[in-house]
């Protein structure tokens, strides 16, 4: 079953729009620390996959899809803008299913709003349902784990630009 796995790209995009902070306020995320530009530098799954069908399975999804890029700009007015590479994913009907993926060459722009409460970030992409995730933020990195359809749990790390 071949799908224009816009859903995969959007899932990744949605998961990457999260932010929080560990600072002097007792570990409660600080809204100001969310503001900035973030670039995806690591995406690791629990199980090795061979999305590019080169014969080498890896848990590092960016090794499998080096064409994939994701940049998020978080603004202090509680909005965000994200540019993420669109991906086509093919899931075979074999048992077990084989998942392959490739970048389409298109960049999707996702915009929306974000809110932070009790250490949880809720983001609402324009025209989509809100999503809430727990994140870890340092001065230079933003990270969290989330579920990505067909791939399971994925650990995501963004680096402040």
N, CA, C and O atoms as a GROMACS GRO file, in nm:
protein
  644
    1UNK      N    1   0.086  -0.116   0.000
    1UNK     CA    2   0.000   0.000   0.000
    1UNK      C    3   0.090   0.122   0.000
    1UNK      O    4   0.163   0.146   0.097
    2UNK      N    5   0.087   0.196  -0.105
    2UNK     CA    6   0.172   0.315  -0.118
    2UNK      C    7   0.092   0.437  -0.075
    2UNK      O    8  -0.019   0.461  -0.121
    3UNK      N    9   0.151   0.511   0.013
    3UNK     CA   10   0.087   0.634   0.057
    3UNK      C   11   0.185   0.747   0.040
    3UNK      O   12   0.305   0.731   0.060
    4UNK      N   13   0.132   0.860   0.004
    4UNK     CA   14   0.212   0.981   0.006
    4UNK      C   15   0.224   1.013   0.152
    4UNK      O   16   0.136   1.078   0.208
    5UNK      N   17   0.327   0.968   0.212
    5UNK     CA   18   0.327   0.969   0.357
    5UNK      C   19   0.351   1.108   0.411
    5UNK      O   20   0.443   1.135   0.488
    6UNK      N   21   0.262   1.193   0.366
    6UNK     CA   22   0.250   1.326   0.422
    6UNK      C   23   0.227   1.309   0.572
    6UNK      O   24   0.277   1.388   0.652
    7UNK      N   25   0.150   1.204   0.610
    7UNK     CA   26   0.122   1.178   0.750
    7UNK      C   27   0.251   1.156   0.828
    7UNK      O   28   0.265   1.205   0.940
    8UNK      N   29   0.347   1.081   0.767
    8UNK     CA   30   0.474   1.060   0.834
    8UNK      C   31   0.544   1.194   0.856
    8UNK      O   32   0.591   1.224   0.966
    9UNK      N   33   0.549   1.273   0.751
    9UNK     CA   34   0.616   1.403   0.762
    9UNK      C   35   0.545   1.492   0.861
    9UNK      O   36   0.609   1.561   0.940
   10UNK      N   37   0.412   1.491   0.857
   10UNK     CA   38   0.336   1.574   0.952
   10UNK      C   39   0.354   1.520   1.093
   10UNK      O   40   0.367   1.598   1.187
   11UNK      N   41   0.356   1.388   1.109
   11UNK     CA   42   0.380   1.331   1.242
   11UNK      C   43   0.513   1.379   1.294
   11UNK      O   44   0.524   1.426   1.408
   12UNK      N   45   0.615   1.368   1.210
   12UNK     CA   46   0.746   1.416   1.251
   12UNK      C   47   0.737   1.566   1.280
   12UNK      O   48   0.789   1.613   1.380
   13UNK      N   49   0.672   1.638   1.191
   13UNK     CA   50   0.660   1.783   1.208
   13UNK      C   51   0.591   1.816   1.339
   13UNK      O   52   0.637   1.902   1.413
   14UNK      N   53   0.483   1.748   1.368
   14UNK     CA   54   0.409   1.775   1.490
   14UNK      C   55   0.493   1.743   1.612
   14UNK      O   56   0.490   1.817   1.711
   15UNK      N   57   0.568   1.635   1.605
   15UNK     CA   58   0.647   1.595   1.719
   15UNK      C   59   0.761   1.691   1.743
   15UNK      O   60   0.809   1.705   1.855
   16UNK      N   61   0.805   1.759   1.638
   16UNK     CA   62   0.918   1.847   1.651
   16UNK      C   63   0.882   1.986   1.693
   16UNK      O   64   0.970   2.070   1.710
   17UNK      N   65   0.757   2.013   1.711
   17UNK     CA   66   0.718   2.148   1.746
   17UNK      C   67   0.714   2.168   1.897
   17UNK      O   68   0.660   2.268   1.943
   18UNK      N   69   0.768   2.076   1.973
   18UNK     CA   70   0.760   2.080   2.117
   18UNK      C   71   0.882   2.143   2.179
   18UNK      O   72   0.992   2.138   2.122
   19UNK      N   73   0.863   2.205   2.295
   19UNK     CA   74   0.976   2.268   2.364
   19UNK      C   75   0.949   2.279   2.512
   19UNK      O   76   0.833   2.287   2.553
   20UNK      N   77   1.056   2.279   2.598
   20UNK     CA   78   1.043   2.306   2.740
   20UNK      C   79   1.178   2.344   2.796
   20UNK      O   80   1.276   2.356   2.721
   21UNK      N   81   1.186   2.364   2.929
   21UNK     CA   82   1.311   2.410   2.985
   21UNK      C   83   1.332   2.355   3.124
   21UNK      O   84   1.236   2.337   3.200
   22UNK      N   85   1.457   2.330   3.159
   22UNK     CA   86   1.496   2.299   3.295
   22UNK      C   87   1.583   2.416   3.340
   22UNK      O   88   1.699   2.427   3.298
   23UNK      N   89   1.528   2.503   3.424
   23UNK     CA   90   1.604   2.619   3.467
   23UNK      C   91   1.582   2.642   3.616
   23UNK      O   92   1.545   2.549   3.687
   24UNK      N   93   1.604   2.762   3.664
   24UNK     CA   94   1.596   2.791   3.806
   24UNK      C   95   1.454   2.796   3.860
   24UNK      O   96   1.438   2.826   3.979
   25UNK      N   97   1.353   2.769   3.783
   25UNK     CA   98   1.216   2.775   3.833
   25UNK      C   99   1.165   2.637   3.874
   25UNK      O  100   1.047   2.607   3.857
   26UNK      N  101   1.255   2.553   3.929
   26UNK     CA  102   1.214   2.424   3.981
   26UNK      C  103   1.184   2.321   3.874
   26UNK      O  104   1.108   2.228   3.899
   27UNK      N  105   1.241   2.334   3.757
   27UNK     CA  106   1.220   2.237   3.651
   27UNK      C  107   1.096   2.261   3.568
   27UNK      O  108   1.070   2.186   3.474
   28UNK      N  109   1.018   2.363   3.602
   28UNK     CA  110   0.899   2.394   3.523
   28UNK      C  111   0.945   2.468   3.398
   28UNK      O  112   1.019   2.566   3.408
   29UNK      N  113   0.902   2.422   3.280
   29UNK     CA  114   0.948   2.486   3.157
   29UNK      C  115   0.920   2.636   3.155
   29UNK      O  116   0.818   2.682   3.206
   30UNK      N  117   1.011   2.709   3.096
   30UNK     CA  118   1.002   2.853   3.086
   30UNK      C  119   0.965   2.890   2.943
   30UNK      O  120   1.037   2.856   2.849
   31UNK      N  121   0.852   2.960   2.926
   31UNK     CA  122   0.802   2.993   2.795
   31UNK      C  123   0.906   3.067   2.711
   31UNK      O  124   0.915   3.044   2.590
   32UNK      N  125   0.983   3.154   2.772
   32UNK     CA  126   1.081   3.232   2.697
   32UNK      C  127   1.185   3.141   2.634
   32UNK      O  128   1.235   3.170   2.525
   33UNK      N  129   1.220   3.031   2.701
   33UNK     CA  130   1.324   2.942   2.649
   33UNK      C  131   1.278   2.867   2.525
   33UNK      O  132   1.362   2.810   2.454
   34UNK      N  133   1.152   2.864   2.496
   34UNK     CA  134   1.100   2.796   2.378
   34UNK      C  135   1.129   2.876   2.251
   34UNK      O  136   1.139   2.820   2.142
   35UNK      N  137   1.142   3.006   2.266
   35UNK     CA  138   1.157   3.094   2.151
   35UNK      C  139   1.292   3.073   2.086
   35UNK      O  140   1.396   3.072   2.153
   36UNK      N  141   1.291   3.055   1.954
   36UNK     CA  142   1.414   3.038   1.880
   36UNK      C  143   1.394   2.948   1.759
   36UNK      O  144   1.283   2.905   1.729
   37UNK      N  145   1.504   2.921   1.691
   37UNK     CA  146   1.503   2.834   1.574
   37UNK      C  147   1.569   2.702   1.610
   37UNK      O  148   1.677   2.700   1.668
   38UNK      N  149   1.503   2.592   1.576
   38UNK     CA  150   1.546   2.457   1.610
   38UNK      C  151   1.558   2.373   1.484
   38UNK      O  152   1.470   2.375   1.398
   39UNK      N  153   1.667   2.299   1.472
   39UNK     CA  154   1.690   2.212   1.357
   39UNK      C  155   1.702   2.067   1.406
   39UNK      O  156   1.775   2.039   1.502
   40UNK      N  157   1.632   1.976   1.340
   40UNK     CA  158   1.639   1.834   1.374
   40UNK      C  159   1.780   1.781   1.348
   40UNK      O  160   1.832   1.794   1.237
   41UNK      N  161   1.842   1.722   1.452
   41UNK     CA  162   1.976   1.667   1.436
   41UNK      C  163   1.982   1.518   1.466
   41UNK      O  164   2.083   1.454   1.436
   42UNK      N  165   1.876   1.461   1.525
   42UNK     CA  166   1.875   1.318   1.554
   42UNK      C  167   1.731   1.268   1.562
   42UNK      O  168   1.645   1.332   1.622
   43UNK      N  169   1.708   1.153   1.498
   43UNK     CA  170   1.578   1.085   1.506
   43UNK      C  171   1.608   0.936   1.514
   43UNK      O  172   1.647   0.875   1.415
   44UNK      N  173   1.590   0.878   1.632
   44UNK     CA  174   1.627   0.739   1.654
   44UNK      C  175   1.506   0.657   1.695
   44UNK      O  176   1.433   0.692   1.788
   45UNK      N  177   1.486   0.546   1.624
   45UNK     CA  178   1.378   0.454   1.657
   45UNK      C  179   1.429   0.341   1.744
   45UNK      O  180   1.549   0.321   1.757
   46UNK      N  181   1.336   0.268   1.805
   46UNK     CA  182   1.372   0.157   1.892
   46UNK      C  183   1.419   0.036   1.811
   46UNK      O  184   1.505  -0.040   1.856
   47UNK      N  185   1.362   0.019   1.693
   47UNK     CA  186   1.396  -0.095   1.609
   47UNK      C  187   1.469  -0.050   1.484
   47UNK      O  188   1.433   0.052   1.425
   48UNK      N  189   1.571  -0.124   1.442
   48UNK     CA  190   1.639  -0.087   1.317
   48UNK      C  191   1.547  -0.107   1.196
   48UNK      O  192   1.472  -0.204   1.189
   49UNK      N  193   1.553  -0.013   1.104
   49UNK     CA  194   1.475  -0.020   0.980
   49UNK      C  195   1.568   0.012   0.863
   49UNK      O  196   1.672   0.077   0.880
   50UNK      N  197   1.529  -0.035   0.744
   50UNK     CA  198   1.605  -0.007   0.623
   50UNK      C  199   1.515   0.069   0.527
   50UNK      O  200   1.476   0.017   0.423
   51UNK      N  201   1.482   0.194   0.562
   51UNK     CA  202   1.389   0.274   0.484
   51UNK      C  203   1.439   0.302   0.343
   51UNK      O  204   1.359   0.315   0.251
   52UNK      N  205   1.570   0.311   0.326
   52UNK     CA  206   1.626   0.341   0.194
   52UNK      C  207   1.663   0.216   0.115
   52UNK      O  208   1.714   0.226   0.003
   53UNK      N  209   1.637   0.098   0.172
   53UNK     CA  210   1.659  -0.032   0.107
   53UNK      C  211   1.801  -0.048   0.053
   53UNK      O  212   1.822  -0.100  -0.057
   54UNK      N  213   1.900  -0.001   0.132
   54UNK     CA  214   2.040  -0.017   0.091
   54UNK      C  215   2.103  -0.142   0.152
   54UNK      O  216   2.223  -0.165   0.136
   55UNK      N  217   2.022  -0.221   0.223
   55UNK     CA  218   2.072  -0.342   0.286
   55UNK      C  219   2.126  -0.322   0.426
   55UNK      O  220   2.168  -0.418   0.489
   56UNK      N  221   2.126  -0.199   0.475
   56UNK     CA  222   2.177  -0.168   0.609
   56UNK      C  223   2.067  -0.107   0.694
   56UNK      O  224   2.032   0.010   0.676
   57UNK      N  225   2.012  -0.184   0.786
   57UNK     CA  226   1.910  -0.133   0.877
   57UNK      C  227   1.977  -0.051   0.986
   57UNK      O  228   2.088  -0.082   1.030
   58UNK      N  229   1.909   0.053   1.030
   58UNK     CA  230   1.964   0.141   1.133
   58UNK      C  231   1.851   0.194   1.221
   58UNK      O  232   1.738   0.210   1.175
   59UNK      N  233   1.883   0.222   1.346
   59UNK     CA  234   1.787   0.289   1.434
   59UNK      C  235   1.791   0.439   1.412
   59UNK      O  236   1.700   0.510   1.455
   60UNK      N  237   1.896   0.489   1.344
   60UNK     CA  238   1.910   0.632   1.314
   60UNK      C  239   1.832   0.663   1.187
   60UNK      O  240   1.879   0.634   1.077
   61UNK      N  241   1.716   0.721   1.201
   61UNK     CA  242   1.629   0.748   1.087
   61UNK      C  243   1.687   0.853   0.992
   61UNK      O  244   1.654   0.854   0.874
   62UNK      N  245   1.772   0.940   1.043
   62UNK     CA  246   1.836   1.038   0.956
   62UNK      C  247   1.944   0.974   0.870
   62UNK      O  248   1.973   1.024   0.761
   63UNK      N  249   2.005   0.864   0.916
   63UNK     CA  250   2.095   0.787   0.830
   63UNK      C  251   2.017   0.721   0.718
   63UNK      O  252   2.064   0.711   0.605
   64UNK      N  253   1.897   0.675   0.749
   64UNK     CA  254   1.812   0.608   0.651
   64UNK      C  255   1.750   0.707   0.553
   64UNK      O  256   1.723   0.671   0.438
   65UNK      N  257   1.727   0.828   0.596
   65UNK     CA  258   1.669   0.933   0.510
   65UNK      C  259   1.752   1.061   0.523
   65UNK      O  260   1.705   1.158   0.582
   66UNK      N  261   1.873   1.063   0.469
   66UNK     CA  262   1.958   1.181   0.484
   66UNK      C  263   1.898   1.305   0.416
   66UNK      O  264   1.942   1.417   0.443
   67UNK      N  265   1.800   1.286   0.330
   67UNK     CA  266   1.735   1.399   0.262
   67UNK      C  267   1.633   1.468   0.352
   67UNK      O  268   1.585   1.576   0.318
   68UNK      N  269   1.598   1.407   0.467
   68UNK     CA  270   1.495   1.463   0.554
   68UNK      C  271   1.551   1.577   0.637
   68UNK      O  272   1.655   1.563   0.702
   69UNK      N  273   1.481   1.690   0.635
   69UNK     CA  274   1.518   1.807   0.716
   69UNK      C  275   1.394   1.861   0.784
   69UNK      O  276   1.283   1.850   0.733
   70UNK      N  277   1.414   1.920   0.900
   70UNK     CA  278   1.304   1.977   0.976
   70UNK      C  279   1.357   2.094   1.057
   70UNK      O  280   1.446   2.077   1.140
   71UNK      N  281   1.302   2.212   1.033
   71UNK     CA  282   1.341   2.333   1.107
   71UNK      C  283   1.215   2.398   1.162
   71UNK      O  284   1.117   2.417   1.090
   72UNK      N  285   1.219   2.433   1.289
   72UNK     CA  286   1.105   2.495   1.356
   72UNK      C  287   1.148   2.630   1.411
   72UNK      O  288   1.252   2.642   1.475
   73UNK      N  289   1.067   2.731   1.385
   73UNK     CA  290   1.088   2.863   1.444
   73UNK      C  291   0.974   2.887   1.542
   73UNK      O  292   0.858   2.899   1.502
   74UNK      N  293   1.008   2.894   1.671
   74UNK     CA  294   0.910   2.915   1.777
   74UNK      C  295   0.914   3.063   1.814
   74UNK      O  296   1.019   3.116   1.850
   75UNK      N  297   0.799   3.128   1.807
   75UNK     CA  298   0.791   3.272   1.833
   75UNK      C  299   0.733   3.301   1.970
   75UNK      O  300   0.662   3.218   2.027
   76UNK      N  301   0.765   3.420   2.024
   76UNK     CA  302   0.718   3.456   2.158
   76UNK      C  303   0.570   3.495   2.160
   76UNK      O  304   0.516   3.521   2.268
   77UNK      N  305   0.505   3.500   2.046
   77UNK     CA  306   0.360   3.527   2.042
   77UNK      C  307   0.279   3.398   2.040
   77UNK      O  308   0.162   3.399   2.001
   78UNK      N  309   0.341   3.287   2.083
   78UNK     CA  310   0.278   3.155   2.091
   78UNK      C  311   0.239   3.098   1.955
   78UNK      O  312   0.143   3.023   1.944
   79UNK      N  313   0.315   3.134   1.851
   79UNK     CA  314   0.297   3.073   1.720
   79UNK      C  315   0.428   3.005   1.682
   79UNK      O  316   0.533   3.033   1.738
   80UNK      N  317   0.418   2.915   1.584
   80UNK     CA  318   0.538   2.854   1.530
   80UNK      C  319   0.524   2.835   1.380
   80UNK      O  320   0.414   2.832   1.326
   81UNK      N  321   0.638   2.824   1.316
   81UNK     CA  322   0.645   2.799   1.172
   81UNK      C  323   0.747   2.687   1.153
   81UNK      O  324   0.858   2.694   1.207
   82UNK      N  325   0.710   2.586   1.078
   82UNK     CA  326   0.797   2.470   1.060
   82UNK      C  327   0.808   2.436   0.912
   82UNK      O  328   0.708   2.430   0.840
   83UNK      N  329   0.931   2.413   0.868
   83UNK     CA  330   0.957   2.366   0.732
   83UNK      C  331   1.012   2.225   0.743
   83UNK      O  332   1.116   2.202   0.805
   84UNK      N  333   0.941   2.129   0.681
   84UNK     CA  334   0.977   1.988   0.694
   84UNK      C  335   0.969   1.922   0.557
   84UNK      O  336   0.880   1.951   0.478
   85UNK      N  337   1.063   1.834   0.530
   85UNK     CA  338   1.067   1.762   0.404
   85UNK      C  339   0.950   1.665   0.394
   85UNK      O  340   0.923   1.590   0.488
   86UNK      N  341   0.880   1.667   0.282
   86UNK     CA  342   0.770   1.572   0.258
   86UNK      C  343   0.830   1.436   0.222
   86UNK      O  344   0.930   1.429   0.149
   87UNK      N  345   0.770   1.331   0.272
   87UNK     CA  346   0.820   1.196   0.250
   87UNK      C  347   0.710   1.107   0.193
   87UNK      O  348   0.595   1.114   0.235
   88UNK      N  349   0.747   1.023   0.096
   88UNK     CA  350   0.660   0.917   0.048
   88UNK      C  351   0.701   0.790   0.121
   88UNK      O  352   0.819   0.754   0.125
   89UNK      N  353   0.603   0.722   0.178
   89UNK     CA  354   0.628   0.597   0.248
   89UNK      C  355   0.550   0.486   0.180
   89UNK      O  356   0.434   0.505   0.141
   90UNK      N  357   0.612   0.373   0.166
   90UNK     CA  358   0.548   0.257   0.108
   90UNK      C  359   0.550   0.146   0.214
   90UNK      O  360   0.657   0.110   0.263
   91UNK      N  361   0.434   0.093   0.247
   91UNK     CA  362   0.421  -0.017   0.342
   91UNK      C  363   0.371  -0.138   0.262
   91UNK      O  364   0.260  -0.136   0.209
   92UNK      N  365   0.453  -0.242   0.255
   92UNK     CA  366   0.416  -0.360   0.177
   92UNK      C  367   0.305  -0.438   0.249
   92UNK      O  368   0.283  -0.420   0.368
   93UNK      N  369   0.238  -0.524   0.175
   93UNK     CA  370   0.134  -0.609   0.234
   93UNK      C  371   0.193  -0.741   0.283
   93UNK      O  372   0.119  -0.829   0.327
   94UNK      N  373   0.326  -0.755   0.274
   94UNK     CA  374   0.393  -0.876   0.322
   94UNK      C  375   0.378  -0.888   0.473
   94UNK      O  376   0.349  -0.790   0.542
   95UNK      N  377   0.397  -1.010   0.522
   95UNK     CA  378   0.400  -1.033   0.666
   95UNK      C  379   0.539  -1.081   0.703
   95UNK      O  380   0.576  -1.189   0.657
   96UNK      N  381   0.616  -1.013   0.780
   96UNK     CA  382   0.586  -0.880   0.833
   96UNK      C  383   0.596  -0.775   0.723
   96UNK      O  384   0.668  -0.794   0.624
   97UNK      N  385   0.525  -0.665   0.740
   97UNK     CA  386   0.529  -0.560   0.638
   97UNK      C  387   0.668  -0.496   0.628
   97UNK      O  388   0.739  -0.484   0.728
   98UNK      N  389   0.704  -0.455   0.508
   98UNK     CA  390   0.830  -0.385   0.484
   98UNK      C  391   0.796  -0.238   0.460
   98UNK      O  392   0.715  -0.205   0.374
   99UNK      N  393   0.859  -0.150   0.539
   99UNK     CA  394   0.836  -0.006   0.528
   99UNK      C  395   0.957   0.056   0.458
   99UNK      O  396   1.071   0.038   0.503
  100UNK      N  397   0.931   0.127   0.349
  100UNK     CA  398   1.036   0.203   0.280
  100UNK      C  399   0.992   0.348   0.270
  100UNK      O  400   0.873   0.378   0.277
  101UNK      N  401   1.087   0.437   0.254
  101UNK     CA  402   1.054   0.580   0.246
  101UNK      C  403   1.155   0.652   0.159
  101UNK      O  404   1.269   0.609   0.143
  102UNK      N  405   1.110   0.764   0.103
  102UNK     CA  406   1.198   0.849   0.024
  102UNK      C  407   1.144   0.991   0.029
  102UNK      O  408   1.023   1.012   0.038
  103UNK      N  409   1.232   1.088   0.023
  103UNK     CA  410   1.192   1.228   0.022
  103UNK      C  411   1.137   1.264  -0.116
  103UNK      O  412   1.188   1.216  -0.218
  104UNK      N  413   1.034   1.348  -0.120
  104UNK     CA  414   0.972   1.387  -0.246
  104UNK      C  415   1.041   1.507  -0.310
  104UNK      O  416   1.021   1.533  -0.429
  105UNK      N  417   1.121   1.579  -0.234
  105UNK     CA  418   1.183   1.701  -0.285
  105UNK      C  419   1.103   1.825  -0.250
  105UNK      O  420   1.148   1.937  -0.274
  106UNK      N  421   0.984   1.806  -0.194
  106UNK     CA  422   0.900   1.919  -0.154
  106UNK      C  423   0.922   1.952  -0.007
  106UNK      O  424   0.947   1.863   0.074
  107UNK      N  425   0.912   2.079   0.026
  107UNK     CA  426   0.920   2.124   0.165
  107UNK      C  427   0.781   2.170   0.206
  107UNK      O  428   0.721   2.255   0.141
  108UNK      N  429   0.730   2.112   0.315
  108UNK     CA  430   0.599   2.148   0.367
  108UNK      C  431   0.616   2.256   0.472
  108UNK      O  432   0.708   2.249   0.554
  109UNK      N  433   0.530   2.355   0.471
  109UNK     CA  434   0.531   2.458   0.573
  109UNK      C  435   0.411   2.435   0.664
  109UNK      O  436   0.297   2.435   0.619
  110UNK      N  437   0.439   2.415   0.792
  110UNK     CA  438   0.337   2.393   0.892
  110UNK      C  439   0.340   2.513   0.986
  110UNK      O  440   0.446   2.552   1.035
  111UNK      N  441   0.224   2.572   1.011
  111UNK     CA  442   0.215   2.683   1.106
  111UNK      C  443   0.112   2.645   1.212
  111UNK      O  444   0.028   2.558   1.190
  112UNK      N  445   0.119   2.710   1.323
  112UNK     CA  446   0.023   2.684   1.428
  112UNK      C  447   0.052   2.763   1.553
  112UNK      O  448   0.129   2.859   1.552
  113UNK      N  449  -0.012   2.720   1.660
  113UNK     CA  450   0.004   2.786   1.791
  113UNK      C  451   0.053   2.685   1.892
  113UNK      O  452   0.030   2.564   1.878
  114UNK      N  453   0.120   2.734   1.997
  114UNK     CA  454   0.165   2.648   2.103
  114UNK      C  455   0.129   2.708   2.238
  114UNK      O  456   0.112   2.830   2.250
  115UNK      N  457   0.117   2.622   2.340
  115UNK     CA  458   0.090   2.666   2.477
  115UNK      C  459   0.165   2.573   2.571
  115UNK      O  460   0.181   2.454   2.544
  116UNK      N  461   0.210   2.628   2.682
  116UNK     CA  462   0.287   2.552   2.779
  116UNK      C  463   0.219   2.559   2.914
  116UNK      O  464   0.189   2.668   2.962
  117UNK      N  465   0.194   2.443   2.976
  117UNK     CA  466   0.132   2.438   3.108
  117UNK      C  467   0.180   2.313   3.181
  117UNK      O  468   0.177   2.204   3.125
  118UNK      N  469   0.224   2.331   3.303
  118UNK     CA  470   0.265   2.219   3.389
  118UNK      C  471   0.368   2.129   3.323
  118UNK      O  472   0.361   2.007   3.336
  119UNK      N  473   0.462   2.187   3.252
  119UNK     CA  474   0.568   2.108   3.191
  119UNK      C  475   0.528   2.034   3.064
  119UNK      O  476   0.608   1.957   3.011
  120UNK      N  477   0.408   2.057   3.016
  120UNK     CA  478   0.364   1.993   2.893
  120UNK      C  479   0.339   2.098   2.787
  120UNK      O  480   0.280   2.203   2.813
  121UNK      N  481   0.386   2.068   2.666
  121UNK     CA  482   0.365   2.158   2.555
  121UNK      C  483   0.251   2.106   2.470
  121UNK      O  484   0.250   1.990   2.429
  122UNK      N  485   0.155   2.193   2.443
  122UNK     CA  486   0.047   2.160   2.352
  122UNK      C  487   0.065   2.245   2.228
  122UNK      O  488   0.076   2.367   2.237
  123UNK      N  489   0.069   2.181   2.113
  123UNK     CA  490   0.079   2.255   1.989
  123UNK      C  491  -0.041   2.221   1.904
  123UNK      O  492  -0.090   2.109   1.903
  124UNK      N  493  -0.087   2.321   1.831
  124UNK     CA  494  -0.205   2.305   1.746
  124UNK      C  495  -0.170   2.356   1.606
  124UNK      O  496  -0.173   2.476   1.581
  125UNK      N  497  -0.136   2.262   1.516
  125UNK     CA  498  -0.112   2.303   1.377
  125UNK      C  499  -0.241   2.358   1.317
  125UNK      O  500  -0.349   2.306   1.346
  126UNK      N  501  -0.232   2.460   1.236
  126UNK     CA  502  -0.348   2.521   1.173
  126UNK      C  503  -0.430   2.414   1.101
  126UNK      O  504  -0.380   2.342   1.016
  127UNK      N  505  -0.558   2.407   1.138
  127UNK     CA  506  -0.649   2.312   1.075
  127UNK      C  507  -0.640   2.170   1.126
  127UNK      O  508  -0.703   2.080   1.070
  128UNK      N  509  -0.563   2.146   1.233
  128UNK     CA  510  -0.548   2.011   1.287
  128UNK      C  511  -0.578   2.010   1.436
  128UNK      O  512  -0.588   2.115   1.499
  129UNK      N  513  -0.592   1.890   1.491
  129UNK     CA  514  -0.618   1.874   1.633
  129UNK      C  515  -0.494   1.905   1.715
  129UNK      O  516  -0.382   1.885   1.668
  130UNK      N  517  -0.513   1.954   1.837
  130UNK     CA  518  -0.398   1.981   1.925
  130UNK      C  519  -0.328   1.850   1.965
  130UNK      O  520  -0.389   1.743   1.964
  131UNK      N  521  -0.201   1.861   1.999
  131UNK     CA  522  -0.123   1.746   2.046
  131UNK      C  523  -0.036   1.795   2.162
  131UNK      O  524   0.020   1.904   2.157
  132UNK      N  525  -0.027   1.712   2.267
  132UNK     CA  526   0.051   1.748   2.385
  132UNK      C  527   0.164   1.648   2.405
  132UNK      O  528   0.143   1.527   2.396
  133UNK      N  529   0.284   1.698   2.432
  133UNK     CA  530   0.400   1.613   2.457
  133UNK      C  531   0.482   1.668   2.573
  133UNK      O  532   0.478   1.788   2.602
  134UNK      N  533   0.556   1.580   2.638
  134UNK     CA  534   0.654   1.619   2.740
  134UNK      C  535   0.789   1.630   2.672
  134UNK      O  536   0.824   1.546   2.590
  135UNK      N  537   0.865   1.733   2.706
  135UNK     CA  538   0.993   1.754   2.640
  135UNK      C  539   1.101   1.787   2.741
  135UNK      O  540   1.073   1.817   2.857
  136UNK      N  541   1.225   1.781   2.696
  136UNK     CA  542   1.341   1.823   2.774
  136UNK      C  543   1.412   1.930   2.692
  136UNK      O  544   1.434   1.914   2.572
  137UNK      N  545   1.449   2.038   2.759
  137UNK     CA  546   1.515   2.148   2.692
  137UNK      C  547   1.639   2.191   2.769
  137UNK      O  548   1.634   2.211   2.890
  138UNK      N  549   1.749   2.204   2.698
  138UNK     CA  550   1.870   2.265   2.754
  138UNK      C  551   1.893   2.394   2.674
  138UNK      O  552   1.811   2.431   2.590
  139UNK      N  553   2.002   2.460   2.701
  139UNK     CA  554   2.033   2.582   2.625
  139UNK      C  555   2.048   2.554   2.476
  139UNK      O  556   2.020   2.640   2.393
  140UNK      N  557   2.093   2.432   2.442
  140UNK     CA  558   2.124   2.402   2.303
  140UNK      C  559   2.041   2.291   2.240
  140UNK      O  560   2.040   2.278   2.118
  141UNK      N  561   1.970   2.211   2.320
  141UNK     CA  562   1.896   2.099   2.263
  141UNK      C  563   1.753   2.091   2.315
  141UNK      O  564   1.722   2.130   2.428
  142UNK      N  565   1.668   2.041   2.230
  142UNK     CA  566   1.528   2.014   2.258
  142UNK      C  567   1.505   1.868   2.222
  142UNK      O  568   1.536   1.827   2.110
  143UNK      N  569   1.453   1.789   2.315
  143UNK     CA  570   1.434   1.647   2.286
  143UNK      C  571   1.306   1.594   2.347
  143UNK      O  572   1.256   1.646   2.447
  144UNK      N  573   1.254   1.489   2.285
  144UNK     CA  574   1.136   1.420   2.334
  144UNK      C  575   1.120   1.289   2.257
  144UNK      O  576   1.182   1.269   2.153
  145UNK      N  577   1.036   1.201   2.309
  145UNK     CA  578   1.004   1.074   2.245
  145UNK      C  579   0.858   1.076   2.208
  145UNK      O  580   0.774   1.122   2.287
  146UNK      N  581   0.826   1.027   2.090
  146UNK     CA  582   0.687   1.020   2.048
  146UNK      C  583   0.667   0.901   1.956
  146UNK      O  584   0.764   0.842   1.907
  147UNK      N  585   0.544   0.865   1.932
  147UNK     CA  586   0.510   0.755   1.842
  147UNK      C  587   0.494   0.807   1.700
  147UNK      O  588   0.426   0.907   1.677
  148UNK      N  589   0.556   0.738   1.606
  148UNK     CA  590   0.543   0.771   1.464
  148UNK      C  591   0.481   0.650   1.397
  148UNK      O  592   0.531   0.538   1.410
  149UNK      N  593   0.373   0.673   1.326
  149UNK     CA  594   0.303   0.564   1.260
  149UNK      C  595   0.398   0.479   1.177
  149UNK      O  596   0.482   0.531   1.104
  150UNK      N  597   0.385   0.349   1.188
  150UNK     CA  598   0.463   0.248   1.117
  150UNK      C  599   0.607   0.234   1.168
  150UNK      O  600   0.677   0.142   1.127
  151UNK      N  601   0.652   0.322   1.256
  151UNK     CA  602   0.788   0.313   1.307
  151UNK      C  603   0.796   0.296   1.458
  151UNK      O  604   0.901   0.257   1.510
  152UNK      N  605   0.689   0.323   1.530
  152UNK     CA  606   0.690   0.311   1.675
  152UNK      C  607   0.749   0.433   1.743
  152UNK      O  608   0.742   0.544   1.692
  153UNK      N  609   0.808   0.410   1.862
  153UNK     CA  610   0.866   0.519   1.941
  153UNK      C  611   0.991   0.572   1.873
  153UNK      O  612   1.079   0.496   1.832
  154UNK      N  613   0.998   0.705   1.862
  154UNK     CA  614   1.113   0.771   1.800
  154UNK      C  615   1.162   0.881   1.895
  154UNK      O  616   1.084   0.966   1.939
  155UNK      N  617   1.292   0.876   1.926
  155UNK     CA  618   1.356   0.981   2.007
  155UNK      C  619   1.404   1.090   1.913
  155UNK      O  620   1.480   1.064   1.820
  156UNK      N  621   1.359   1.212   1.936
  156UNK     CA  622   1.389   1.325   1.849
  156UNK      C  623   1.474   1.428   1.925
  156UNK      O  624   1.445   1.461   2.040
  157UNK      N  625   1.576   1.478   1.858
  157UNK     CA  626   1.660   1.582   1.917
  157UNK      C  627   1.676   1.694   1.815
  157UNK      O  628   1.715   1.671   1.701
  158UNK      N  629   1.646   1.815   1.861
  158UNK     CA  630   1.666   1.936   1.781
  158UNK      C  631   1.779   2.016   1.845
  158UNK      O  632   1.799   2.011   1.967
  159UNK      N  633   1.853   2.089   1.764
  159UNK     CA  634   1.960   2.175   1.813
  159UNK      C  635   1.924   2.320   1.783
  159UNK      O  636   1.880   2.354   1.673
  160UNK      N  637   1.944   2.405   1.885
  160UNK     CA  638   1.917   2.548   1.869
  160UNK      C  639   2.014   2.606   1.767
  160UNK      O  640   2.134   2.579   1.771
  161UNK      N  641   1.961   2.687   1.676
  161UNK     CA  642   2.042   2.748   1.571
  161UNK      C  643   2.076   2.892   1.608
  161UNK      O  644   2.144   2.961   1.532
   0.00000   0.00000   0.00000
